[in-house]
Amino acid sequence: MVSAADQSARTVRSGRVTANGIEFGILEAGSGPLALCLHGFPDSAHSWRHLLPELARAGFRGVAPFMRGYAPTALAVDGCYQLGALVADAVALHDALGGDEQAVLIGHDWGAETGYGAAALAPERWRKLVTIAVPPARLDARIFSDYQQLRRFFYVFFMKTARAEAVIAADDMAFLDRLWEDWSPGYDATEDLHNAKQCLRAAGHLSAAIGYYRADEPGLHENQRHDAYAAEHAALLRTAPQPTLYLHGDRDGCIDVALVADAQSHLAPDSRMEVIEGVGHFLHVERPGAVNERILARILS
């Protein structure tokens, strides 16, 4: 039987914190070493709803921010949505949330890319790294050279067009429904899509989410190294030194698992890649039990 005190500690709470000049909305549970959980697109901090209570139970303070530009997090004053800015946000959130050298970093999709960069930029802040569904940048050249994968990535190039915002906004953002269907076939994403769309409805927020793609040139992070986040962009090209767990679904409709089968060889020593069977791109909500078990085993070791 779960005691009232234990249940209270595992309850997910909402809050706000200012980091890197932005007021972030956050979800959190528990107390102890920081476990920062970063979401991707089209998603929200709510996708960590299964993991946060388990992190709390394991003795961590699990915190999932709504990423830069995703309401209730404020729009970026500088209008910057490049990966380097996301990396700077993660490091600043570590400080703002009282993190220390025992903190761990967990990221999915854009959050995974951010995680690689933040762990490489400030290795003294993060003890372990967990990334989900997006491999290290060293595999970009292979991924962006594969014809079938480029067909899957149609949306990456579409996001850069002038019509992207209007098309995605139409019919209650039905475009996002289709992405989830393609990326995680057979999964009922009703709750996740509701949460993601709530983050993007207010003026400017859908443009912010699209801005991630407009700011980023796949595989060419170095072409942005002269902007305000030069050090952060440079870190994206380095291998994060922490022991890393990389998880990928064998039915991922976004990135073909066959193209990332050797991802472990591009990670730090003592790292591990695991393929989760029967799930797609959003494996942490499709099979939360299996994913959470693997995450906790890694960060508790």
N, C-alpha and C positions, 0 to 999 in steps of 0.2 A: 504494500500500500504506500502511495506517495504522500508524504506529510504535507501539511499546509505550508510550512516554511519552504520545503523543497519546491512545491508547485509555484509558490510566489517567486522564487528565485529564477524559475524557468519561464516565467511569463514574459512575453515579448512586449516591450514598451516602446512608445514613440517619443522622440525628442528632437532637439536641434543643437548644432554645434557649428562654430565658425572656424574655418580653416582655409588658408591660402586666399583670404579675402572674400570667401563665399560662405553664405549661411546654408549649411547642409541639413536637410531632414534626415533623420536616422531611425532605424529600428534596432533595438538591442535587448539582450537578455543576459542575466548572470553577472558575475563579478570574478575578477582574477586577471590573468594575462590577457591582453587584447588579441582577439581573433577578428580581423577586418575582412569583411565579405563584400566583394565588388561585383555588381551585376553588369549585364551587357544589353544588347538591343535585339528586338523590342521587348523590354523587360522592365523590372522594377526591383526595389529592395525586398518586396514581398516574396520573391522567388526563393529567398533564404528562410522562409517561415518554418520549414521542416528542420533545418540545420541549427538555427539559433537556439532553440530550447535544448538541443543535444549538446551544443557547445557549453551552455550554462551548466548542464548536469555534469559535464566533464571538468568543470572548474575554470572555464574561460569566461571572459566578458565578450560575447559575440556581438559585433556591431555591423550592421548593413546600412551604409549610406545610400540615399538616392543620388545617383551619380550627377556630376556637373550638368545642369540644364534640365534635369528630370524633376518636375514638381513632386514634393514641396520644396526641393532644393531650388535656390534662386538661380536665375540666369547669370551667366558669367559677365561681369562688368566689362571685361576686356574683349568679350565676344569670341574668345579662343576655345576651340573644342578639339585641338590636336592632342595626340597621344601624350606628348610631353607635358601638357597641362594636366592630364589625368594622373600621370605619374607624380607630378608635384602635389596634386591634391591628396593622393594616398599617403605620401610622406608627411604632409602637413596634418592630415587626420590622425596619424600615429601620434604626433606631438600633442594635438588638441585633445585627444582622448586619453592622454596619460600613458601611452604605450612605453614599454621598455624593451630590453634585448630579448625578452621571452615572447614577444608578440609573434603571431603567425599571420600569414596573408593568404586569402582564398579568393580566387577570381574565376568568373565564367565569361566567355566570349570577349567583349571589350575589357571586361574586368580581368580576364586572364592576361591579355596583352599588357594592361596596366600593371598587373602583378609582376610580370617578368621584369619590366622596367624599374619599378619601385624597389624590388629586391636587389637588383643590380646596382641601382643608384645609391642606396643606403643599406648595405648588407648588415651593418651593426644593429639595425632596428628590427630585423626579422629573423626568427630562428628557423622557420620552416615555410615552404611555399607549396600551395596546392593550386593547380590550374585545370580548367575544365573546358574541353571542346575546341580550344584554339592552341595550336602547338607553338614552339619557339619561333622567333622571326627567321632563324637560319633556314627554315623550311619554306619560306615565302617564295623563293625562286622556283622551287619545284611545283608548289601549289599553283602559282600564277603562270605556269607554263603548260599546264594540263588542259586539254581542250574540254573534256567533260566537266572539269572543275570550274573552268571559266563560264560554262553555261550555268552552273549552279550559282555562280557569283554575279549573275546579271544585275542583281539589285545594287551591288557595290558601285557599278558604273552608272546605273540609273539614278542613284542618289545624287550624283554630281550634276544632273540636268536641271534646267530651270523649272520643269513641270513636276518634279518629284514631290514637292510639298502638297500641291493640289491633288495629285493622284492618290497619295497616301491618305490624305484627309477625307477623301470622298467616301460616302456610304459607311459612316462610322468607322473609318479606318479599316475597311475590309481587306485592304492590301496586307495589313499585319496578320490578319486571320490566315491568309493564304501562306504567308511565310512560315508561321508556326505549323501549319498542316504539312508543308513541304519538309520542314526541318525535323519535326518530331511526328512522323506519320503514326496515326492511330491513337494519339494522346488527346484527351479532352482538355483543351487549354482555356476553357471558358473563364475560370477564375484568374488565370495569369494574364489573359488578354484584357480583362476588365481592369486589372491593376495597372498594366502598362499604359493603356489608353488614358486612364485617369492622370497619369504623369505627363501626358502630352497634349491635353485638351486646352490648357490655358495659353493665352497669346505668347508666342515666341518659343514655346517648349518643343513643339514638333520640329521647328527649324533648328533648334539646338541639337536634337537627336540626329537629324540629317547632317548637321554640321560636322559630326564626327567623321563621316565619310568624305565630305567635301574638303576637310582639312588634311586628310591622310592620303598619301600616295602609296598603295600596297607595295611592300618590299623596298621602299625607298625612303625609309625614315631619316636617312642622313641628309636628305635634301632640305630638311627643316631645321638643321642644327644651328643656324645663325639667328633664330628668333629668340624671344625672351626665355624659352625653355631649352636652350642649347644643350645643357648638361643632361637634362632628362631625355632628350632625343638620342643623345649619344649612348646613354645607358640601355636604350632599347635594342641596341646592336650587340650588347655584351651578354654573356651567359650568366644568369643569376647563380651565385655560388652556393645557395642553400640547397640541402637535400629537398628534392621536389617530387611531388606526386602529380602525374598528369593522367587525367581521366578522359576517355572518349567513348561515345556510344557507337556500337557496330551498325546502327541504322541511321546514323547522322546524315540528314539530307542537306546540310550546309557544307560541311567539309568531309570528303570521302575518307573513311578510316584507312583505306589502303595507301593513301598518300602520306600518312603520318605514322605508319607502322613502326618506323625506327626513331620516333621522337625521343625515346629514352637516351639514345646515343648523343643527342644534342643538349642534354641537361647535365647538371653538375653531378659529380660522383655521389653514389649512394642514393640516386634518384630512381624513380620507378614509373613506368607507364602501365596502366591497366585499361583494358577494353571491357566495357560493361555491355553484356548481351541484351538484345531485345529493346534497346532504347535509342533515341535520336539525339538531337543537339542539346535539348534541355534536360539532360539526364538527371540533374539534381532535383527536379520536380516530378519526373517520370517514375523514377525508382529511388525515392529518397532514402529508404532503409539501406539499400546496398551502397549507395554513394556515401551516406553519412558514416556508415561503418568503416569504410576505407579511409575517409578523411580523418576520423578520430584516431584510427590506428596509426596513421602517419604522424599526426601532430602531437600525440601522446608518447611517441617513442623517443 
